[in-house]
Amino acid sequence: MMFIRDTETSLRAATDLVNSLPEVDGVDRLATLDDLAAFLREHPYSGVIRRDDVELSELRAARSRLRMLWTGDRVSAVPIVNAMLRESKALPQLVIHDGYDWHIHATDDAAPLATRITVEVAMAFVDVIRSDEFDRVRVCSADDCEAVYIDYSKNGSKRYCDTGNCGNRMNVNAYRRRKAEESA
C-alpha cells in the first residue's frame, strides 16, 4: 500500500499531533511554544505561522478532534472528515511551491495553522477512505499504550506504535509468559 507523498506527510503529522496528547503516555507533548517549534521542525508547513500562544492553543484544541479519526471505522470517519472540510470551507486547489511537485492545498495560506492542518488531515483521510485502506488506521495494541499510528507495512501486519518500545516490550512479556507456562 502506498499513499501519495502529501497524503503520507499529512498522516504522519496527524499521528504525531494526536500522540502529543497527554492521554497517550501521561505527558502533554504540545504544552509550550518550544514544543510547537519542535513539531514544526519535524513537520514544516507553508503559509502564515505565528508561533504564538493563540496558535499553540488552537493546535492543542485540534488534537482531540483528530484523534476521533482513530476511534471508529471507515464509515464513522466520513462524517468527521466531511465536517472538518465543511467547517473550514475547504476549497481544494493544485499548487506547486518550494521544490514540491503539484499537490493539493485546500485552505488559504493565511488561514490559522490549526485550520490548515485539520484540512490537510481531512484530505489525507479522504484518500485513506477512498482507497479502502482504513484498516491501517490503528491504535497501538500494547495493553498500556494509547498511541495511534498508520500501518505502512507491506502486509498490513503492524500491531504496535513507534512512540516507545511497545513492540519489544509486548514481545518480551509474551516470551516471559510462555516460559512461565512451560516451567509450571
Summary of the structure (lengths in Angstrom):
residues: 184
radius of gyration: 18.0
end to end distance: 43.5
largest distance: 65.2
contacts: 511
relative contact order: 0.16
helix: 54%
strand: 9%
